[in-house]
Structure formats: structure tokens, C-alpha cells
Amino acid sequence: MTRPRTSLAFRVTASCLLVAVVAVVVAALVGLRLVGATARQVTRDVLAQQADVVAAQLASSPGGAGLRSVVQVLQGQDIAVVGIGDGLRLPAPATDVAAALRRADVDRAVTGTPVSAVVESGKRTWIVEARPTPAGAFALARTTDTGPLGTGLIRRNLAFALLAGAGVALLVGGVVGTLLARPLRRTASAARSLRTGRRDVRVPVAGPGEVAEVAAAVNELADALSHSEGRQREFLLSVSHELRTPLTAVRGFAESLADGVVTGDDARAAGTTILQEAQRLDRLVADLMELARLEADDFRLDMGPVDLVALLGEAASVWRARCAAAGVDFVLQLPPQPVLVHADLRRLRQVVDALAENALRLVPPGAPLVLAARPGTLEVRDGGPGLAPDDAPHVFRRGALHERYRGHRPVGAGGVGLALVHGLVTRMGADITASPAPEGGACFTVSFAGSPASATSAP
């Protein structure tokens, strides 16, 4: 079962909220400790000042005049006022206050020693200030929670800050997440449209840098798909045209033979034509299948040392005869010693045959077709019409020259021959280029530079 995916806006909002909460919690932990210590010191100083004021008042009024009003004021501030000994008549302290006073040892004030202490009692922190006076000793006590900067107040303020930070983070995260997700939603919508077959979809390149890069990539993908599909349509139309021509001839002559219209010597000629057109179809289909296999990851190559001299020597026996039949001069240029390269023997012979067949189709009678080898290099040259200067960038693109020169000079079936040659050479780790030939036509050069066996070896 596929888990539902959360939106980017939700994730950004949650991230902002998490960052705000973590930041406030960390600040609270650090701030609570620092502010708590400061609050305790401030509370202690204030309580000591109040104790000194009460002691001064009792010293100036030995009878304790006004003591009741002072006690009422202090008690209104959550400060316990307790008499020590029998000198001052004050209410008895509560149990927790009495325990804190015992821990602070306030009885020392009776002997004339002021007491200033911070003690722990009843899981609370108490601040105790005791003073001796002519009227009798007394003590003031309060907890740190009830001071002017009490920790209870600090906790409440920090809790409010946490809630405020979370609220602001939620609001900001929602707004930012929505703004960030908007261009991504447009991009996702455009990608879905591309999946359905539309190629005119474009996404505004806007938003943060990463989002704009995604939008630009989708636009580039749309352009590439449109261009690729256009080339595929052109190629399929070209192949369909090339298939239709031999099929029409085969069908016409086959119907003539089947109906008995063609007999005798004409039947032999019709059979020859059918055979030639069938071979043409077979070559086209074979090239298409090889080109399709070439693009697969599991395309197999049997790489090893190959002697270009021996390879071209074997190919020469075939192409010398075919050139003689076509009235073309065949030339073989080989060094006296072997030329070793690292390649697939069968595929390299396929490359040589494809280049030679392409040249033979264009070379006029009396012009040369040359197979040549030198260290690290194989060449197929001809004395045909050659290539225009602007043909070089497109010569190995599938069907490019076929479409350009169809109807003007002989072209191959479907225009896949040179594309197949380029793919085979590239797969073998070599390089192929097209340039003008000294004989006046085209020169196709296969270079094996960088091959560990590309150096010339002695016989």
C-alpha cells in the first residue's frame, strides 16, 4: 500500500514550526538558568534592603510603633515576618516558613548577628534575612518564586514566548510553503501534460534558484522531446518511403508471375528484380535492428587485438570484385608491417563494409575507392561527389544526408548506414570523422588513438 505523500507547503510549515520550537526551548533552558540566578540575586538584595529598613524603623521606635502596618505591607508582598525570641510579638510562622528559618539558623540574630541565607526546604528555595534590633530580633522570609523576578513569572513568560514563536512559525511556514509550492505545482502539472503527449507546455522560470532550475529543466525536456519526436517522425517517414519502393516492385513482379503475365526469359528477369529488392529490404531491416541493439545496454562486443592490414586484406578480395563490376578503380594502401588496434574484429569488418558500400554507391565509373591503414588509423576514401562543408556536423545523424540528397544522388536505404557506423565505432572506444579526400570525394577516418594496441608492431 502506497503511503500518501505530504505536500511541500506542509513540510516547510512543519520545519519552520520545529525550528521555532527548538530555538525557543534551547533559549528557555539557557535563559531560565541565567535569569533564575539573576532573579534570585535581585530577590535577595531587595529582601535584605527591606530587612534593613524594618530594623532601622524598630531602632528609631523602641516600642515597635508602626510595626503592624509594616508587617501588613510585607505580607502583602508574600513576605513572611517572624519574631525571634520574646522581644517582638508577631504571629507564629507557618510550618514551611518555620522549617526554612531553622535551616537558616536565624537564632543567631538574638545574639546580635545579622543572618542572610538561601536555603532549600520543602522542595522550594527560600531567602531568609534576619536582623537584631533593640526591640527584639526578627526575620523576613520568602521563596524565589514570589520575588520581583520570580521563576514562576519567568516560566510563564517563556511559555508565552514558545506559543508566540510557534504561532509565528506556523503562519510564516504556511505562507512560505505555499509560495514555494506554487511554481513546483505548475512544474508538476506541466510534467503530467508532457506525459500525456503535449509538447507545447512551458513553465515560467521563476521562484527560488532550485525551483527555477527544475522549471528550466522541464522546458528543456519539452524542447528535447519535441525535437526528438520530430526527428523520429521524419526518420519513420523516410524509412516508410524506402520500404514502400522495393515492396511495390516485389508485389508488382510477384503478381505478374502469379497471374502468368510474365513468362520465359521475362520471368527470370522478374525473379532477379524481386531478389534484388528483397535483399535491399533485408539490408534495411538488418541495419535498423543493429541500430536498435546498439542502443541497448547489453550490446555485446568481443574486444581484442585486431590487425588492420589483415582485416583490409580480407575485405579487399570482396570489394575489388564489386568495384570491377561497377567500373570503379579499387585501391588498397597498406604498410608492410601489421597495424594492431584494440577492437571487435567482426564489428570493425562491418564498419569497413558499410563505409565501402556507401562509397561505391556514389563513386562514378573510373573514379577510385580506397581502403587504407596506417598506425592507429583506418581510412575509406572515394572519388565521388564528396560532402558539402555544412554536411560535416550532420553526416552521422540518422537519416540527415538521406533526406538532404534524396532525389539528387544515390542514397542508402533509410539513411541508417552512417549512423550505425558511428554507433559501432563509438562503442568500440574509437572515433570516426568525415573530411574531404585527396581523390576528390569523402574520406572517413576511424582513429584508435589511446588504444593500448594502436602502436605499429614489427612483423
Sequence and secondary structure as in RCSB ss.txt:
>XXXX:A:sequence
MTRPRTSLAFRVTASCLLVAVVAVVVAALVGLRLVGATARQVTRDVLAQQADVVAAQLASSPGGAGLRSVVQVLQ
GQDIAVVGIGDGLRLPAPATDVAAALRRADVDRAVTGTPVSAVVESGKRTWIVEARPTPAGAFALARTTDTGPLG
TGLIRRNLAFALLAGAGVALLVGGVVGTLLARPLRRTASAARSLRTGRRDVRVPVAGPGEVAEVAAAVNELADAL
SHSEGRQREFLLSVSHELRTPLTAVRGFAESLADGVVTGDDARAAGTTILQEAQRLDRLVADLMELARLEADDFR
LDMGPVDLVALLGEAASVWRARCAAAGVDFVLQLPPQPVLVHADLRRLRQVVDALAENALRLVPPGAPLVLAARP
GTLEVRDGGPGLAPDDAPHVFRRGALHERYRGHRPVGAGGVGLALVHGLVTRMGADITASPAPEGGACFTVSFAG
SPASATSAP
>XXXX:A:secstr
       HHHHHHHHHHHHHHHHHHHHHHHHHHHHHHHHHHHHHHHHHHHHHHHHHHHHH TT TTHHHHHHHHH
HTT EEEEETTSS      HHHHHHHHHHTGGGGGGT  EEEEEEETTEEEEEEEE  TT EEEEEEEGGGSTT 
HHHHHHHHHHHHHHHHHHHHHHHHHHHHHHHHHHHHHHHHHHHHHTT         SSHHHHHHHHHHHHHHHHH
HHHHHHHHHHHHHHHHHHHHHHHHHHHHHHHHHHT S THHHHHHHHHHHHHHHHHHHHHHHHHHHHHHTSTT  
  EEEEEHHHHHHHHHHHHHHHHHHHT EEEEE  SS BEEEEEHHHHHHHHHHHHHHHHHH  TT EEEEEEET
TEEEEEE SS   GGGGGGTTSTTHHHHHHTTTS   STT HHHHHHHHHHHTT EEEEEE TTSSEEEEEE TT
 TT SB   
